[in-house]
Amino acid sequence: MAVAGCMDADWADELAAAFSAKAALANDVTGPARGQVPAGQICIERDDSFD
């Protein structure tokens, strides 16, 4: 099954889980002002991203 064109559904689920984990981790880390705020941007860069 394809999602959004050429994206495999299983791969999309794995990517969503990675974003969720990184967002949860970022939420637990205080920023420079020592406050906890939700992540505004999460980047996952891979060598095969632009094939």
Order of alpha helices (4+ residues) and beta strands (2+ residues): beta-beta-alpha
